[in-house]
Amino acid sequence: MRLLLWGLGVLVLAIGAFWLWVVWPSGGERSERRGPNGAPEAPTVAEIAPPLVAAPALCVGREAGAPGAAAANAASLSTLAWAPFGKPEIGWEIYALRIAAELGTSCAAGSDGFAAALARWQAANRLPRTGVMDAATFAAMLPRWHLSRPFVRLNRDGICPGAPAEDALAMARPEEGHGGKTIQLRPAALEAYRWMAAEARAAGVLHRPEALRIYSGFRAPDADAQRCARDRNCQGLTRTICSAHRTGLAVDLFIDTAPGFGPDSSADANRLAMARSPLYRWMVWNAGRFGFVNYVYEPWHWEWTGEPLLPGTPIASLSQDGAERLTEPAEGSTARTPDAASGARSRR
């Protein structure tokens, strides 16, 4: 009898434990909350789905880098004199987010964690393991970023992709365009943009009414060629006789602006304002989930990679009118300098 009672007791305890495990709210589940009137409250976005931002929430890799590396990075972030795209620049903060994404770290650029992550990347890429950001390290990263763009890979082979027929393009809604512009894209690219914009809105990173609106989509090759001939600067840093916009897969997006600048100004102060914006941070870590890649010199320029480029023609066969190899002047100067670093493959 005693054994029977003992067995029944164990069974009751087991049933009770199972009931608690199944029914009782655990730490990983949301217990029902009720408002002041007693009605159940709706779950928060964070409870329905994981955060949309893919970057680690906290700095990981906190181990120290090489002695003095963090201090050197913190100083050079705003003082490094270099020309990463062929024109003089001061500091590398504009590119710090993209560099951090390359390293797979969310640590601040002047931290030990960033220096340690950078040192590991340098060693893996056969560079001196200094943990210090410099022009040589950036030059090793840059081709990887360029070649993530199918447009650039085709350009590298001397080919300019074809343009879709305009009747095969989809029209963006008026509220998706910036400044009243008519925007056309290949249909699947437009749908991918809409998906990305909806998630950016849900993530709370659209802090301005214009944020993420499109101000340039498909551009007809003939119209671009006419602009090249008019402006006499289409083999430079920001313009080319073979533009990614001819594909119907490239978009220029309103990211942010510094006071007194437009959304497509490549002035360093304007690009820095974009690089510091929550929207750009979100884009760097998330746009790839929707198939978009960035031309890193221009925070606003993104290309969709979800479908193949159309068959093209040799770049050499295009009109060369206006294709002088020039770049933008350094800020505060009216002189133009040779485009020594970007080449046709890096432009948009």
N, C-alpha and C positions, 0 to 999 in steps of 0.2 A: 504493500500500500504506500509505504513511504517513497519507494522508487517511482510509483505512478504519480504521486503528488509532485515529486521533484520534476518529473518529465513534463507534467502539465504546466508547472511554473515556468520552466524554460521556454515552452511553446508560447505562453502568454507574453513573456518578455520579448521573444523574437518578433511576434506579431506587432507588439507595441513599437519596437524599434523600427520595423519596416514602415509602419504608418507614419512615424515621425519623419523618416527619411524622405518619403514620397510626398507627404502633405505639408509638413511644416516648412515655411520659407527659409531657404538657406542664404548664406552670405552672397552667393553668386546669382541669386534671383531677386526680383523686385517684389517686396511685399506690398500689398495694396495700400495706397495712401488715400486719405480722405481729406477734403477741404473743410473749411469752416462750416459749411452747410451740410456736411455729412456725405456729399456725393463723391464717388471715386474720382481721383485726379488722373489725368492722362499721363502716360509715361513720357519721359524726356527723350529727346533724340538720342542721347548717349546710351539710354537703356534699350532702345529699339535696335540700334546698330552700333558697331564700333566706330570710333572717331574716323573721319574721312582723311585727315592728314596722316600721311604714311611715315613722316619723320618721327624718330623717337621723341617722346615727350620730354625726356631729360637727357642731359649730356651723358653719353656712355663712353667707356674707354677713358677713365679718369687718370690712368697711370701717367706719370710724368714723361715728357719727351726729353730730347737732348737738353742739357743745361743751357738756359738762356733762350731756348727756341720760342717759348710762349711770349716772352717779353719782346723778342725781335719781331714776331708776327704782329703783336699789338701795336708796335711802333710803325712798321712798314705798311700796315693796313691803310694809313692815310698819308704816307710820305714816300712810298716807293716810286722812284722816277724810272719809267720804262715805256715801251711802245709795243704792247702785246698784239695790236692789230695794225701796226705801221704808223700810227700817229702818237705823239707824246701824251702820256697820261700820268697822273699822280695818284698813287694808292691803288689798292686792289679790292676795295670793299664792294665795288660793283659786281665783282665775280665771286665774292666770298660764299654766297649761298650755293652756287653751282659747284664750287670746289668742295664744299662740305658734303653735298650730295654725292659727288664722285668718291669721296672718302668714306661715305656711309656713316657720318657722324653728325649729331646736332650740337656738338660743342661749339662755343663761341670761338671766333677766329683767333683771339688772343689768349686762349686757355691752354692748359697742359694737355687736356684731352684731345684738342684739335691737333696740337703739335705731335702727339703720339700717333694719332691716326695718319697724319701726313707722313711721318717717318716710316710707318709700315708701308704706305703706298709707294713712297720713294724707293724703298728697298725692293718691293715687288716689281718695280719697273726699272731696276738697275740704275738708280740714281743715288747720289750720296745721301745717306740716311741722316739728314740734318734736322728734320722736323720744321724747317724754316721755309716759308713760301717765297719762291723766287721766280725769275723769268724762265729759267730752264725747266723748272717743274711745271709751270703753266704751259710752256711750249710742248711738253710731253702729253698733257691732258687735252690740249686743244684739238689735235687731229681726231681723237676719239669722239669728241663732241660733234665735230663737223661730219664725221662719217656715220653718225647716228641718223643723219638726214639722207633718205634715198635720193633726193634731188642732188646732193653734193656728190654722192657716189657715182651718179650718172655723169655729172659735170666733169669729174676726175678723168673719165674716159673720153672727154671731148665731145659729149653729146648733150644737146639741149632737149628736154622732154617736150612732147607734143602738147597742144592745147585742146581741150574738149570743145565740141561745138556748143555754141551758146544756148541752143535749144535743149541741150542735155544738162544744163545747169539748173540748180534750184535757187529760188529767191528767198533771201532772209526776210523775216518779218520786219516792219518798220522799227519796232522797238529794239530789235537786235542790232541795228546799224547805228553808227555814231554820226551825229551832225547831219542827219537827213540823207545820208548816202544810200544809194541802191547797191546792195551787196549780193553777189552771186557766188555760189560754191558748188562743187559736185555734191549730189544729194546725200551720200553717206557721210561726207565730211561735215556737212551742215548738221546732220543728226548727232554726230559725235560731239560737235561744239555745243549743241543744246543740252546734251547729257552732262557734259562737263560744267556748263554754266549753272545748271540746276543744282549740282552737288556743291559748287562753290558758294552758291547762295545759301544752301542748307548749312554749310560750314561757317557761315557768318563772316566771310572775308570780303564781301562786296560793300565797301564803306562809302562809295560815292555812287550817285545815280548812273554815271556813265560807265562804271566799272565793268569790264569784260565785253563791252559792246565792240562790234567789228567796224573798223573804219577803212579797211582795205581787204578785199577778197580776190576774186578772179580779176585779172587785168589782161585784156586782149594783147597779144604780142605786137600787133601793128601800132596800137596806142603807146605801148612802152617804147617801141623803136622811135616813134616820133618824139617822145620826151627825151630820149637819149640824144637825138640829133639836135634838139633845141637846147638842152642843158650842157652838152659837151662834157659830161662826166659820168660815163656809164661803165667804166671798168675800175671803179674805186671801191671804197669801203662799204658803202651802203647801196650802191646802184650797180647794175650789170646789164649787159645786152641780153642775157638769158636770165629772166627773173623767175623765181619759184612761184610767183603769183600767176603765171601763165598756166599752171597746172590745175587751178581750181581747188587745190588742197591747202593753200597757204592763207593765213589770216594775220592781219595786224590788229591787235586788241588794245583797248584802253586799259592800261594797268594803273597808272597814276601819273601825276605831273608835278614838277617843281613850279613855284610861282613864276609866272611870266613865260612859261614854255608850253608848247603843244604836245599832244600825246605821242608824236612821232619824232620829236626833236632828239637828235643823238648827242646833244651837248652833255658833257660828263655830269654836270649838276642834275640834269633831268634824268639821266639813266640811273644815277645814284638814288634819287627819290623813288624811282620804281623799284630798285633793288631792295630798298628798306621797307617796302609796303607789305602788309600781311597777304595781299593777293598774290604778289610775285612769289613769296615764300611758299604759299599753298601750291602755286603752279609748278614750281621747281620739284616739289615732292610728289605731286599728284597728276600732272598733265599726262605723264606717260601711261597712266592707267586707262586713259581715253584715246591713246594712240598719237598724242601730240609731242613733237620735239621742238626745241628752241634753237634759234640762231643766237648764240650767247652774247654777242655784241649788242643785240637789240632785245631788251626784255619783252618787247611787245610782239615780236615776230615768231609765230608758231606754225609748224607744218604737220598735217595729218598724214600718218603712215599706214593707214588701214587698208589701202588698196593700191595696186601698182600704178606707176607713172605710165603715161601713154607713150607709144613709140615716138622717138624724136629724130632730130637731124643734127649733123655736125655743127658745133658752135662756130667753126670757121666759115660755114656757109651763110651765117647770119650777116645782116648789114652791120658794118663796122662804123657807120657814121655816128660820131659822138662817143666812140669807145676809147678815148684817151685814158691811159693808165694813170689816173689821178685819184687822190683821196681828199677827204675833208681837211680844211686847214685846222691847225691847232687852235684851241680857243683863245681868242684875243689877238689872233693873227689873220692877215688876209692872204698870206702866202699858201700855196699848195705844195704838198710834199709827195714824193714818189710812194706808190703803194707797194711796200717791200714785203709785207707779211701776209696779206689776206688772200690774194689770188682769186681767180674766178670761183673756185670751189667753196669759198667761205661766205660769199655774199648771198643776198636774198633775191 
